[in-house]
């Protein structure tokens, strides 16, 4: 009697309180949005690492041109900031140009491959094989072909960026709900309407996950391109610093590269939230 | 003339006979149920009636015209709501109108009139994931209604809801149909639901499905929660149960 009463009251509460409790554990949170407020452990870990590094360099008597202490890197970053800022502008310009081209090319390519299976069959293996060629081995060729200007860097960035976008976006286009597809078909929707109403919005999350990876890669791509021969840019700055044994400046550039990569990643994430306003509700949806 | 009539429908799936000589009809404003075990081919019948599949034999007549194998004449609602998570309820509901080529603003204005009728007033700008299961089904029904309003095929529309919500939705459906005046073919495997909603019930056999018996539900309208305990209801339920 008592038993049935208690299960009865549990049923009355229904599933209302349960999702709330589970949500607290973050099960339906999108990865990366969870610990925003809880920065303590990360900061502490970072500070401890920096402190160990600092102590190791000072107590061990490691020379500056082998490994500078974090404090020295910080000082060097502030001191040479005007110069670094100029190089950063060049690198950022190359990275963003290459990234935008890559996304545009991927979009068209994925659209065509999704619409015409024959083209997908023909191109997809080539795309995959093209990714097995280490970019660092062909980048010098671009310098030979296109010189020391912006173009070879933009090409490297485009090559690095476009693969993750095209693969994930096409996966998204092909993975749309079959029943939703049939529903639109039964209402007489054209292929273009199905793309606009179902495929494109359905594939946006995949497109954005590809773009987030690419955005972070774009800075690295530009730096690699510059490293192999350039007039300006963070890669060129790093190469120059290395040659003059100013390792502290190299580290300063690394910090800037890291911040830039994180920055473009976050910008894509903001764009994602802005273009997909439903996602914050959908993440909470019970299945 | 019957509003919708299917005569002698047979269908095979590869070597498997799914439907065998099915004939049924619905008059204008009638709600006719197809009651049968799960997987007996009821959904295949709906695919045929909606024109998505061609039958191996038989005809689909709507307003006396042959519509066999021609899609787009009737609207069809599935058990799953199939609302697009990235569109608001309003923008989900107007999808049929958008496909037809109407302007967004005009379509929205047209659909907006029906939100109070479907109990969705104030939820136009919500996303599907913000709504309860019952409300999502109502939104899906409104979208179905926006496609074709005079004949709707409902394939276990409340099958995914909990028992309490389902009961409420059944009463709600009867009320809203009073206002809409649509002709409904309704698939269910719930005997109570079939009796409560229908003017007529076609009891199907197991696969290959054929019509085992037709029951006329002579229970007065409007029906309410008391209907479920009335004598007529129980007598009808008994005779259906005997046949299963």
Boltz contact constraints between the chains, C-beta under 6 A:
constraints:
  - contact:
      token1: [A, 179]
      token2: [B, 82]
      max_distance: 6.0
  - contact:
      token1: [A, 180]
      token2: [B, 82]
      max_distance: 6.0
  - contact:
      token1: [A, 183]
      token2: [B, 82]
      max_distance: 6.0
  - contact:
      token1: [A, 186]
      token2: [B, 71]
      max_distance: 6.0
  - contact:
      token1: [A, 187]
      token2: [B, 96]
      max_distance: 6.0
  - contact:
      token1: [A, 187]
      token2: [B, 99]
      max_distance: 6.0
  - contact:
      token1: [A, 187]
      token2: [B, 147]
      max_distance: 6.0
  - contact:
      token1: [A, 188]
      token2: [B, 72]
      max_distance: 6.0
  - contact:
      token1: [A, 189]
      token2: [B, 99]
      max_distance: 6.0
  - contact:
      token1: [A, 193]
      token2: [B, 99]
      max_distance: 6.0
  - contact:
      token1: [A, 201]
      token2: [B, 86]
      max_distance: 6.0
  - contact:
      token1: [A, 278]
      token2: [B, 85]
      max_distance: 6.0
  - contact:
      token1: [A, 278]
      token2: [B, 86]
      max_distance: 6.0
  - contact:
      token1: [A, 278]
      token2: [B, 127]
      max_distance: 6.0
  - contact:
      token1: [A, 281]
      token2: [B, 127]
      max_distance: 6.0
  - contact:
      token1: [A, 281]
      token2: [B, 129]
      max_distance: 6.0
  - contact:
      token1: [A, 281]
      token2: [B, 130]
      max_distance: 6.0
  - contact:
      token1: [A, 282]
      token2: [B, 85]
      max_distance: 6.0
  - contact:
      token1: [A, 282]
      token2: [B, 129]
      max_distance: 6.0
  - contact:
      token1: [A, 285]
      token2: [B, 129]
      max_distance: 6.0
